[in-house]
Amino acid sequence: MEHDDVLELFRKSGAFLEGHFLLTSGLHSPHYFQCAKVLQYPNSAQKLCWEIANHYMTKKISVVIGPAIGGIVVAQEVARLINARAIFAERQDGKMTLRRGFELLPEDRVLVVEDVVTTGGSIKEVIDLVKESSASLQGVGFIVDRTQGKVQFDCPSFSLLKMDVITFSSQECPLCNQNLPLVKPGSRKLPVTS
């Protein structure tokens, strides 16, 4: 899929939002990618995740893992497309961990996936889990890279859509200065302050 095709899927599903948003990173932005809105359509999820799956097809991936919540659907669909096991990591006491009986074994060949990357913090935490397990990290795949490729990982990475979306600290946010309502659409609970 081309850049414009991916963006069009987001726009058609209402997944590309404009306003004043509090990101999981704590930064503010005038744009938000609500991937759940595009991934709710199985055909769109398959199209987007096929690009990630196809990119890593030759790596003989045995496990696809994503951080909860955003990476769960992506992990499931990519794993289905490459016939691998799908698991997810989630926060417990503020730390990304494997729960629900999920495990990574030293013989596993692992692909880490996510829906949207802004700072890469969640992916880096999942990568740390893979390394702690002694499994073989094969790469990282995500649908939207909000950094235009600026965030780097300690392995090969692939994204479908690279956009340098503007972000601001809360202290320097012009949207706050305009008194625009601040919205926290993501899954992680953060205090909303302006």
ChimeraX attribute file (.defattr): number of C-alpha atoms within 10 A of each C-alpha:
attribute: neighborCount
match mode: 1-to-1
recipient: residues
	/A:1	11
	/A:2	9
	/A:3	11
	/A:4	10
	/A:5	13
	/A:6	17
	/A:7	17
	/A:8	14
	/A:9	19
	/A:10	20
	/A:11	15
	/A:12	11
	/A:13	17
	/A:14	14
	/A:15	19
	/A:16	18
	/A:17	14
	/A:18	11
	/A:19	13
	/A:20	21
	/A:21	24
	/A:22	26
	/A:23	21
	/A:24	18
	/A:25	15
	/A:26	17
	/A:27	18
	/A:28	27
	/A:29	23
	/A:30	18
	/A:31	18
	/A:32	23
	/A:33	22
	/A:34	19
	/A:35	23
	/A:36	18
	/A:37	17
	/A:38	21
	/A:39	24
	/A:40	12
	/A:41	11
	/A:42	11
	/A:43	11
	/A:44	17
	/A:45	19
	/A:46	17
	/A:47	15
	/A:48	26
	/A:49	28
	/A:50	21
	/A:51	19
	/A:52	25
	/A:53	24
	/A:54	12
	/A:55	14
	/A:56	21
	/A:57	13
	/A:58	9
	/A:59	13
	/A:60	15
	/A:61	22
	/A:62	17
	/A:63	26
	/A:64	31
	/A:65	29
	/A:66	29
	/A:67	27
	/A:68	19
	/A:69	18
	/A:70	20
	/A:71	26
	/A:72	21
	/A:73	24
	/A:74	32
	/A:75	31
	/A:76	20
	/A:77	24
	/A:78	29
	/A:79	23
	/A:80	17
	/A:81	16
	/A:82	20
	/A:83	15
	/A:84	20
	/A:85	17
	/A:86	22
	/A:87	24
	/A:88	26
	/A:89	25
	/A:90	19
	/A:91	15
	/A:92	10
	/A:93	7
	/A:94	7
	/A:95	11
	/A:96	20
	/A:97	18
	/A:98	19
	/A:99	13
	/A:100	9
	/A:101	6
	/A:102	11
	/A:103	16
	/A:104	20
	/A:105	13
	/A:106	12
	/A:107	11
	/A:108	21
	/A:109	20
	/A:110	26
	/A:111	30
	/A:112	26
	/A:113	32
	/A:114	26
	/A:115	26
	/A:116	23
	/A:117	24
	/A:118	20
	/A:119	18
	/A:120	18
	/A:121	13
	/A:122	23
	/A:123	25
	/A:124	18
	/A:125	16
	/A:126	22
	/A:127	23
	/A:128	15
	/A:129	18
	/A:130	23
	/A:131	14
	/A:132	11
	/A:133	15
	/A:134	14
	/A:135	17
	/A:136	19
	/A:137	20
	/A:138	19
	/A:139	20
	/A:140	25
	/A:141	30
	/A:142	25
	/A:143	23
	/A:144	22
	/A:145	25
	/A:146	24
	/A:147	19
	/A:148	15
	/A:149	15
	/A:150	13
	/A:151	14
	/A:152	12
	/A:153	13
	/A:154	10
	/A:155	10
	/A:156	12
	/A:157	20
	/A:158	19
	/A:159	23
	/A:160	20
	/A:161	22
	/A:162	17
	/A:163	14
	/A:164	13
	/A:165	14
	/A:166	12
	/A:167	20
	/A:168	16
	/A:169	13
	/A:170	17
	/A:171	11
	/A:172	12
	/A:173	17
	/A:174	16
	/A:175	19
	/A:176	17
	/A:177	11
	/A:178	8
	/A:179	10
	/A:180	13
	/A:181	11
	/A:182	18
	/A:183	16
	/A:184	18
	/A:185	14
	/A:186	18
	/A:187	11
	/A:188	13
	/A:189	9
	/A:190	13
	/A:191	9
	/A:192	11
	/A:193	10
	/A:194	15
